[in-house]
Amino acid sequence: MDAKHTMRNIGLGMAAGAALGMLLAPQKKTWKATAKKAARAAEDAAENLSQRLGM
């Protein structure tokens, strides 16, 4: 599988998981704070993965 396709698929899966997590999570926090935290976590995970793959 091509590395670009792999990274795209991982990104799509992370975005879908973040969206589902935001929909199913209890509404104690504001949407803005939750979205910011999810975006930060996704960026960190993508960065770590790209470093491990040597990209």
Secondary structure as the mmCIF struct_conf table of DSSP 4:
data_model
#
loop_
_struct_conf.conf_type_id
_struct_conf.id
_struct_conf.beg_label_comp_id
_struct_conf.beg_label_asym_id
_struct_conf.beg_label_seq_id
_struct_conf.end_label_comp_id
_struct_conf.end_label_asym_id
_struct_conf.end_label_seq_id
HELX_RH_AL_P HELX_RH_AL_P1 ALA A 3 LEU A 24
BEND BEND1 ALA A 25 ALA A 25
TURN_TY1_P TURN_TY1_P1 GLN A 27 LYS A 28
BEND BEND2 LYS A 29 LYS A 29
HELX_RH_AL_P HELX_RH_AL_P2 TRP A 31 LEU A 53
TURN_TY1_P TURN_TY1_P2 GLY A 54 GLY A 54
#
